[in-house]
Amino acid sequence: MMSPAHDVPAVFLCIEPVDFCKSITGLSLIVQQSLMLDPFASALYVFTNRKRDKLKILYWEKNGFCLWYKSLEKERFKWPREYMSPTLSLDGEQLNWLIDGFDLWNNQPHKRLYFESVG
């Protein structure tokens, strides 16, 4: 099985859905022209479609682009909504959580408890 490494240098999640007819050239142009990022940098660029049931990850490796693709049969990827910038930075572990179906934006921490004494 293939999944992104937890120690990738940078992950940029494209907030807006993209046309999934686009492949390497179209996605690399989105990275460069719309997101204003360097498609040749040591980073993963993550895209989803409108239905959020497909995911593409674009990255440059030594001498060419690679494109990783996942299509869900029944579920949808959890995606941020109404974010202030066109991208969101994640780390490799968070990206794998996203791929596995976790909602990184609506998870609630444990409730804080207050006690008067231990006994």
CNS distance restraints for C-alpha pairs under 8 A (distance, minus, plus):
assign (resid   3 and name CA) (resid  96 and name CA) 7.22 0.50 0.50
assign (resid   4 and name CA) (resid   8 and name CA) 7.49 0.50 0.50
assign (resid   4 and name CA) (resid  92 and name CA) 6.69 0.50 0.50
assign (resid   4 and name CA) (resid  95 and name CA) 7.71 0.50 0.50
assign (resid   4 and name CA) (resid  96 and name CA) 6.82 0.50 0.50
assign (resid   5 and name CA) (resid  92 and name CA) 6.07 0.50 0.50
assign (resid   5 and name CA) (resid  93 and name CA) 7.74 0.50 0.50
assign (resid   6 and name CA) (resid  91 and name CA) 7.23 0.50 0.50
assign (resid   6 and name CA) (resid  92 and name CA) 4.07 0.50 0.50
assign (resid   6 and name CA) (resid  93 and name CA) 4.77 0.50 0.50
assign (resid   6 and name CA) (resid  96 and name CA) 7.56 0.50 0.50
assign (resid   7 and name CA) (resid  91 and name CA) 7.49 0.50 0.50
assign (resid   7 and name CA) (resid  92 and name CA) 5.65 0.50 0.50
assign (resid   7 and name CA) (resid  93 and name CA) 7.60 0.50 0.50
assign (resid   8 and name CA) (resid  43 and name CA) 7.09 0.50 0.50
assign (resid   8 and name CA) (resid  44 and name CA) 7.79 0.50 0.50
assign (resid   8 and name CA) (resid  91 and name CA) 7.03 0.50 0.50
assign (resid   8 and name CA) (resid  92 and name CA) 5.46 0.50 0.50
assign (resid   9 and name CA) (resid  42 and name CA) 6.43 0.50 0.50
assign (resid   9 and name CA) (resid  43 and name CA) 6.00 0.50 0.50
assign (resid   9 and name CA) (resid  91 and name CA) 7.66 0.50 0.50
assign (resid   9 and name CA) (resid  92 and name CA) 7.95 0.50 0.50
assign (resid  10 and name CA) (resid  42 and name CA) 7.00 0.50 0.50
assign (resid  10 and name CA) (resid  43 and name CA) 4.64 0.50 0.50
assign (resid  10 and name CA) (resid  44 and name CA) 6.30 0.50 0.50
assign (resid  10 and name CA) (resid  89 and name CA) 7.22 0.50 0.50
assign (resid  10 and name CA) (resid  90 and name CA) 7.03 0.50 0.50
assign (resid  10 and name CA) (resid  91 and name CA) 6.26 0.50 0.50
assign (resid  10 and name CA) (resid  92 and name CA) 7.55 0.50 0.50
assign (resid  11 and name CA) (resid  43 and name CA) 5.60 0.50 0.50
assign (resid  11 and name CA) (resid  44 and name CA) 4.72 0.50 0.50
assign (resid  11 and name CA) (resid  45 and name CA) 6.03 0.50 0.50
assign (resid  11 and name CA) (resid  46 and name CA) 7.33 0.50 0.50
assign (resid  11 and name CA) (resid  89 and name CA) 5.62 0.50 0.50
assign (resid  11 and name CA) (resid  90 and name CA) 5.14 0.50 0.50
assign (resid  11 and name CA) (resid  91 and name CA) 5.85 0.50 0.50
assign (resid  11 and name CA) (resid  92 and name CA) 6.85 0.50 0.50
assign (resid  11 and name CA) (resid  95 and name CA) 7.55 0.50 0.50
assign (resid  12 and name CA) (resid  43 and name CA) 7.36 0.50 0.50
assign (resid  12 and name CA) (resid  44 and name CA) 6.18 0.50 0.50
assign (resid  12 and name CA) (resid  45 and name CA) 4.94 0.50 0.50
assign (resid  12 and name CA) (resid  46 and name CA) 6.10 0.50 0.50
assign (resid  12 and name CA) (resid  87 and name CA) 5.92 0.50 0.50
assign (resid  12 and name CA) (resid  88 and name CA) 5.61 0.50 0.50
assign (resid  12 and name CA) (resid  89 and name CA) 4.79 0.50 0.50
assign (resid  12 and name CA) (resid  90 and name CA) 6.38 0.50 0.50
assign (resid  13 and name CA) (resid  45 and name CA) 6.06 0.50 0.50
assign (resid  13 and name CA) (resid  46 and name CA) 4.73 0.50 0.50
assign (resid  13 and name CA) (resid  47 and name CA) 6.48 0.50 0.50
assign (resid  13 and name CA) (resid  87 and name CA) 5.26 0.50 0.50
assign (resid  13 and name CA) (resid  88 and name CA) 5.02 0.50 0.50
assign (resid  13 and name CA) (resid  89 and name CA) 6.25 0.50 0.50
assign (resid  13 and name CA) (resid  90 and name CA) 7.22 0.50 0.50
assign (resid  14 and name CA) (resid  35 and name CA) 7.81 0.50 0.50
assign (resid  14 and name CA) (resid  45 and name CA) 7.13 0.50 0.50
assign (resid  14 and name CA) (resid  46 and name CA) 5.92 0.50 0.50
assign (resid  14 and name CA) (resid  47 and name CA) 5.46 0.50 0.50
assign (resid  14 and name CA) (resid  48 and name CA) 7.76 0.50 0.50
assign (resid  14 and name CA) (resid  86 and name CA) 6.10 0.50 0.50
assign (resid  14 and name CA) (resid  87 and name CA) 4.69 0.50 0.50
assign (resid  14 and name CA) (resid  88 and name CA) 6.76 0.50 0.50
assign (resid  15 and name CA) (resid  47 and name CA) 7.73 0.50 0.50
assign (resid  15 and name CA) (resid  79 and name CA) 7.53 0.50 0.50
assign (resid  15 and name CA) (resid  80 and name CA) 6.78 0.50 0.50
assign (resid  15 and name CA) (resid  81 and name CA) 7.45 0.50 0.50
assign (resid  15 and name CA) (resid  83 and name CA) 7.18 0.50 0.50
assign (resid  15 and name CA) (resid  85 and name CA) 7.93 0.50 0.50
assign (resid  15 and name CA) (resid  86 and name CA) 5.56 0.50 0.50
assign (resid  15 and name CA) (resid  87 and name CA) 5.47 0.50 0.50
assign (resid  15 and name CA) (resid  88 and name CA) 6.96 0.50 0.50
assign (resid  16 and name CA) (resid  48 and name CA) 7.87 0.50 0.50
assign (resid  16 and name CA) (resid  86 and name CA) 7.00 0.50 0.50
assign (resid  17 and name CA) (resid  47 and name CA) 6.67 0.50 0.50
assign (resid  17 and name CA) (resid  48 and name CA) 5.23 0.50 0.50
assign (resid  17 and name CA) (resid  49 and name CA) 4.80 0.50 0.50
assign (resid  17 and name CA) (resid  50 and name CA) 5.17 0.50 0.50
assign (resid  17 and name CA) (resid  52 and name CA) 7.82 0.50 0.50
assign (resid  18 and name CA) (resid  22 and name CA) 7.97 0.50 0.50
assign (resid  18 and name CA) (resid  47 and name CA) 6.69 0.50 0.50
assign (resid  18 and name CA) (resid  48 and name CA) 6.26 0.50 0.50
assign (resid  18 and name CA) (resid  49 and name CA) 5.34 0.50 0.50
assign (resid  18 and name CA) (resid  50 and name CA) 7.02 0.50 0.50
assign (resid  19 and name CA) (resid  49 and name CA) 6.31 0.50 0.50
assign (resid  19 and name CA) (resid  50 and name CA) 7.94 0.50 0.50
assign (resid  20 and name CA) (resid  48 and name CA) 7.79 0.50 0.50
assign (resid  20 and name CA) (resid  49 and name CA) 6.05 0.50 0.50
assign (resid  22 and name CA) (resid  26 and name CA) 5.01 0.50 0.50
assign (resid  22 and name CA) (resid  27 and name CA) 6.15 0.50 0.50
assign (resid  23 and name CA) (resid  27 and name CA) 5.94 0.50 0.50
assign (resid  23 and name CA) (resid  67 and name CA) 7.93 0.50 0.50
assign (resid  24 and name CA) (resid  28 and name CA) 5.94 0.50 0.50
assign (resid  24 and name CA) (resid  58 and name CA) 7.15 0.50 0.50
assign (resid  24 and name CA) (resid  65 and name CA) 6.96 0.50 0.50
assign (resid  24 and name CA) (resid  66 and name CA) 7.63 0.50 0.50
assign (resid  24 and name CA) (resid  67 and name CA) 6.69 0.50 0.50
assign (resid  25 and name CA) (resid  29 and name CA) 6.21 0.50 0.50
assign (resid  26 and name CA) (resid  30 and name CA) 6.39 0.50 0.50
assign (resid  27 and name CA) (resid  31 and name CA) 6.31 0.50 0.50
assign (resid  27 and name CA) (resid  58 and name CA) 7.37 0.50 0.50
assign (resid  28 and name CA) (resid  32 and name CA) 6.23 0.50 0.50
assign (resid  28 and name CA) (resid  39 and name CA) 5.79 0.50 0.50
assign (resid  28 and name CA) (resid  58 and name CA) 7.54 0.50 0.50
assign (resid  29 and name CA) (resid  33 and name CA) 5.70 0.50 0.50
assign (resid  29 and name CA) (resid  34 and name CA) 7.56 0.50 0.50
assign (resid  30 and name CA) (resid  34 and name CA) 4.98 0.50 0.50
assign (resid  30 and name CA) (resid  35 and name CA) 6.29 0.50 0.50
assign (resid  31 and name CA) (resid  35 and name CA) 4.94 0.50 0.50
assign (resid  31 and name CA) (resid  36 and name CA) 6.23 0.50 0.50
assign (resid  31 and name CA) (resid  37 and name CA) 5.51 0.50 0.50
assign (resid  31 and name CA) (resid  38 and name CA) 6.79 0.50 0.50
assign (resid  31 and name CA) (resid  39 and name CA) 5.86 0.50 0.50
assign (resid  31 and name CA) (resid  45 and name CA) 7.48 0.50 0.50
assign (resid  32 and name CA) (resid  36 and name CA) 4.93 0.50 0.50
assign (resid  32 and name CA) (resid  37 and name CA) 5.08 0.50 0.50
assign (resid  32 and name CA) (resid  38 and name CA) 5.70 0.50 0.50
assign (resid  32 and name CA) (resid  39 and name CA) 6.10 0.50 0.50
assign (resid  33 and name CA) (resid  37 and name CA) 7.65 0.50 0.50
assign (resid  35 and name CA) (resid  86 and name CA) 6.33 0.50 0.50
assign (resid  35 and name CA) (resid  87 and name CA) 7.07 0.50 0.50
assign (resid  39 and name CA) (resid  43 and name CA) 7.85 0.50 0.50
assign (resid  39 and name CA) (resid  59 and name CA) 7.06 0.50 0.50
assign (resid  39 and name CA) (resid  60 and name CA) 6.90 0.50 0.50
assign (resid  40 and name CA) (resid  59 and name CA) 7.40 0.50 0.50
assign (resid  40 and name CA) (resid  60 and name CA) 5.36 0.50 0.50
assign (resid  41 and name CA) (resid  60 and name CA) 7.01 0.50 0.50
assign (resid  42 and name CA) (resid  59 and name CA) 7.50 0.50 0.50
assign (resid  42 and name CA) (resid  60 and name CA) 6.94 0.50 0.50
assign (resid  43 and name CA) (resid  59 and name CA) 6.24 0.50 0.50
assign (resid  43 and name CA) (resid  60 and name CA) 7.67 0.50 0.50
assign (resid  44 and name CA) (resid  57 and name CA) 6.28 0.50 0.50
assign (resid  44 and name CA) (resid  58 and name CA) 5.84 0.50 0.50
assign (resid  44 and name CA) (resid  59 and name CA) 5.04 0.50 0.50
assign (resid  45 and name CA) (resid  57 and name CA) 5.42 0.50 0.50
assign (resid  45 and name CA) (resid  58 and name CA) 5.11 0.50 0.50
assign (resid  45 and name CA) (resid  59 and name CA) 6.40 0.50 0.50
assign (resid  46 and name CA) (resid  55 and name CA) 7.11 0.50 0.50
assign (resid  46 and name CA) (resid  56 and name CA) 5.83 0.50 0.50
assign (resid  46 and name CA) (resid  57 and name CA) 4.48 0.50 0.50
assign (resid  46 and name CA) (resid  58 and name CA) 6.56 0.50 0.50
assign (resid  47 and name CA) (resid  55 and name CA) 5.72 0.50 0.50
assign (resid  47 and name CA) (resid  56 and name CA) 5.17 0.50 0.50
assign (resid  47 and name CA) (resid  57 and name CA) 6.30 0.50 0.50
assign (resid  48 and name CA) (resid  52 and name CA) 5.59 0.50 0.50
assign (resid  48 and name CA) (resid  53 and name CA) 7.48 0.50 0.50
assign (resid  48 and name CA) (resid  54 and name CA) 5.69 0.50 0.50
assign (resid  48 and name CA) (resid  55 and name CA) 4.64 0.50 0.50
assign (resid  48 and name CA) (resid  56 and name CA) 6.37 0.50 0.50
assign (resid  49 and name CA) (resid  53 and name CA) 6.92 0.50 0.50
assign (resid  49 and name CA) (resid  54 and name CA) 5.92 0.50 0.50
assign (resid  49 and name CA) (resid  55 and name CA) 7.01 0.50 0.50
assign (resid  51 and name CA) (resid  76 and name CA) 7.29 0.50 0.50
assign (resid  52 and name CA) (resid  76 and name CA) 5.22 0.50 0.50
assign (resid  52 and name CA) (resid  77 and name CA) 5.35 0.50 0.50
assign (resid  52 and name CA) (resid  78 and name CA) 7.59 0.50 0.50
assign (resid  52 and name CA) (resid  79 and name CA) 7.72 0.50 0.50
assign (resid  53 and name CA) (resid  71 and name CA) 5.98 0.50 0.50
assign (resid  53 and name CA) (resid  72 and name CA) 5.21 0.50 0.50
assign (resid  53 and name CA) (resid  73 and name CA) 7.54 0.50 0.50
assign (resid  53 and name CA) (resid  74 and name CA) 7.78 0.50 0.50
assign (resid  53 and name CA) (resid  75 and name CA) 6.51 0.50 0.50
assign (resid  53 and name CA) (resid  76 and name CA) 4.59 0.50 0.50
assign (resid  53 and name CA) (resid  77 and name CA) 6.00 0.50 0.50
assign (resid  54 and name CA) (resid  69 and name CA) 7.41 0.50 0.50
assign (resid  54 and name CA) (resid  70 and name CA) 5.67 0.50 0.50
assign (resid  54 and name CA) (resid  71 and name CA) 4.39 0.50 0.50
assign (resid  54 and name CA) (resid  72 and name CA) 6.14 0.50 0.50
assign (resid  54 and name CA) (resid  76 and name CA) 7.84 0.50 0.50
assign (resid  54 and name CA) (resid  77 and name CA) 7.64 0.50 0.50
assign (resid  55 and name CA) (resid  69 and name CA) 5.68 0.50 0.50
assign (resid  55 and name CA) (resid  70 and name CA) 5.17 0.50 0.50
assign (resid  55 and name CA) (resid  71 and name CA) 6.47 0.50 0.50
assign (resid  56 and name CA) (resid  67 and name CA) 6.68 0.50 0.50
assign (resid  56 and name CA) (resid  68 and name CA) 5.51 0.50 0.50
assign (resid  56 and name CA) (resid  69 and name CA) 4.53 0.50 0.50
assign (resid  56 and name CA) (resid  70 and name CA) 6.57 0.50 0.50
assign (resid  57 and name CA) (resid  67 and name CA) 5.66 0.50 0.50
assign (resid  57 and name CA) (resid  68 and name CA) 4.94 0.50 0.50
assign (resid  57 and name CA) (resid  69 and name CA) 6.49 0.50 0.50
assign (resid  58 and name CA) (resid  65 and name CA) 6.99 0.50 0.50
assign (resid  58 and name CA) (resid  66 and name CA) 5.86 0.50 0.50
assign (resid  58 and name CA) (resid  67 and name CA) 4.74 0.50 0.50
assign (resid  58 and name CA) (resid  68 and name CA) 6.51 0.50 0.50
assign (resid  59 and name CA) (resid  65 and name CA) 5.65 0.50 0.50
assign (resid  59 and name CA) (resid  66 and name CA) 5.42 0.50 0.50
assign (resid  59 and name CA) (resid  67 and name CA) 6.69 0.50 0.50
assign (resid  60 and name CA) (resid  64 and name CA) 5.73 0.50 0.50
assign (resid  60 and name CA) (resid  65 and name CA) 4.37 0.50 0.50
assign (resid  60 and name CA) (resid  66 and name CA) 6.11 0.50 0.50
assign (resid  61 and name CA) (resid  65 and name CA) 6.02 0.50 0.50
assign (resid  61 and name CA) (resid  66 and name CA) 6.82 0.50 0.50
assign (resid  72 and name CA) (resid  76 and name CA) 6.85 0.50 0.50
assign (resid  76 and name CA) (resid 101 and name CA) 7.68 0.50 0.50
assign (resid  77 and name CA) (resid  98 and name CA) 6.89 0.50 0.50
assign (resid  77 and name CA) (resid  99 and name CA) 7.05 0.50 0.50
assign (resid  77 and name CA) (resid 101 and name CA) 5.95 0.50 0.50
assign (resid  78 and name CA) (resid  98 and name CA) 6.76 0.50 0.50
assign (resid  78 and name CA) (resid 101 and name CA) 6.61 0.50 0.50
assign (resid  78 and name CA) (resid 102 and name CA) 6.82 0.50 0.50
assign (resid  78 and name CA) (resid 103 and name CA) 5.18 0.50 0.50
assign (resid  78 and name CA) (resid 104 and name CA) 7.49 0.50 0.50
assign (resid  79 and name CA) (resid 103 and name CA) 7.44 0.50 0.50
assign (resid  79 and name CA) (resid 105 and name CA) 7.88 0.50 0.50
assign (resid  80 and name CA) (resid 105 and name CA) 6.51 0.50 0.50
assign (resid  90 and name CA) (resid  94 and name CA) 5.95 0.50 0.50
assign (resid  90 and name CA) (resid  95 and name CA) 6.39 0.50 0.50
assign (resid  91 and name CA) (resid  95 and name CA) 6.29 0.50 0.50
assign (resid  92 and name CA) (resid  96 and name CA) 6.32 0.50 0.50
assign (resid  93 and name CA) (resid  97 and name CA) 6.34 0.50 0.50
assign (resid  94 and name CA) (resid  98 and name CA) 6.19 0.50 0.50
assign (resid  94 and name CA) (resid 104 and name CA) 7.57 0.50 0.50
assign (resid  95 and name CA) (resid  99 and name CA) 6.21 0.50 0.50
assign (resid  96 and name CA) (resid 100 and name CA) 6.07 0.50 0.50
assign (resid  97 and name CA) (resid 101 and name CA) 6.36 0.50 0.50
assign (resid  97 and name CA) (resid 102 and name CA) 5.38 0.50 0.50
assign (resid  97 and name CA) (resid 104 and name CA) 7.75 0.50 0.50
assign (resid  98 and name CA) (resid 102 and name CA) 5.20 0.50 0.50
assign (resid  98 and name CA) (resid 103 and name CA) 6.67 0.50 0.50
assign (resid  98 and name CA) (resid 104 and name CA) 6.93 0.50 0.50
assign (resid 103 and name CA) (resid 107 and name CA) 6.26 0.50 0.50
